Amino acid sequence: MVFGERQVFVSPMASELRLIRRVKRLMERLKAGKSLATAGVASGGGVLDHALHAGLRKAGIKAHLHAFNEIREDLTEQALEYNELLNDSTIVLNLPLQELAFDEMVMDRIGEVDVVCMGLPCSGASKAGRAKRRTDMPEAHPDVGHLVAGAIALLAKLNASVCIFENVIPWGNSASACILRQQLRDMAYETHERVLSGPEFGDLEARERFYMVAVSRGIDFNFEAMASKPACSSRTLADVLEPEEVVKDRWSTMDGLKAKQERDKEAGKNFMMRVFKAEDTFIGALTKGITKNRSTDPKIQHPTNPELLRVPTAIEHAACKGIPKHLIEGLPQTKANELLGQSVTYGAASSLGEHAGREILRWANSFGHCVKTALQQLRKTVPVGQSELFSAAA
């Protein structure tokens, strides 16, 4: 309510009007068989976008990447060149999301979309990031700790029916996550959360990521109904390792790291080397910095000489995550591993996209049935001669 001089203005809540607008748009596009508009924010090389689109497609939903945002110019260029989701109609934005959120000209050009996927930087929330800065407060990170504010402003303008977020597990217990949940609630969304692992959905990398799905109020979403797709029990690292002739010059005894491991052990530290064999059915989390060959990054053991170790190649890194290798085509090892290391396991993300797509279609079908039934009941109660008003809608 707004009060003026001898006047009272009564209008619906802005959040309710926005809810009606986005749900109406979603329903109209689904009924017409039109493609849903998606937006990727802080997208890196676009792996999450690629996986979610694959899942939506499998569920029977058409979608196109309407807008793509990433702060790193090199990753944006890589996505433009090799990620087929980006085409001439995609609005590609290479700027900080906190700038994008308040750039009225750009946001007016983007308009509203149907689905948003967002991977806020995890530098402040990760265990390594907190340890490095000696703080338990992710928001204290000078570069990315505040980005939830820009993210909320951006979400308000994009007004999507479905918003999907992924991050490291500790982020789910951060102040940023708490603020985001409560603000989404007040924006007429319902949030659902779950930790998804790579092996749970068919990938070899034992990476766990926190996912939050926000759906417009009224759209049912059940994370627990999302079926896992475990890999075949006979699948091993040997299935994705490159031929020996490709990696023959990468083997090393890594004496320095082995000596460090012994020193750490004597000092009571838990920095143990993680060594995996070709017959193993999983591999530890592969980070963006594995090219540096740090002590705790996964190593692959030589098949005949156990003293020899090596770092996984970028092709192997992609395969362990289930990521299509064309997304890193042309990149040197270091940059390819950076792109992959800050990405998701493909199986989990694509399965989430498929599940979200099926939930959207189920809602659309049940909503239409409910409306039809209600109108049929209403027709029985209206005076004779006026029931034709409801015939078209029913």
Secondary structure, DSSP 8 states (H G I E B T S, - for coil): -EEETTEEE----HHHHHHHHHHHHHHHHHHTT--EEEEEES-TTSHHHHHHHHHHHHHT--EEEEEEE-S-HHHHHHHHHH-TT--TTSEEE-S-HHHHTT-HHHHHHH---SEEEE----TTTSHHHHHHHT-S-GGG-TTTTTHHHHHHHHHHHH--SEEEEEE-GGGGGSHHHHHHHHHHHHTTEEEEEEEEETGGGT-SB--EEEEEEEEETT----GGG-------TT--GGGT---HHHHTTS-B--HHHHHHHHHHHHTT-----EEE-TT-S-B----TTGGG--TTSEEEE-SS-TT-EE---HHHHHHHHT--GGGGTT--HHHHHHHHHTS--HHHHHHHHHHHHHHHHHHHHHHHHHHHHHHHHHHHHS-TTSGGGGTTT-
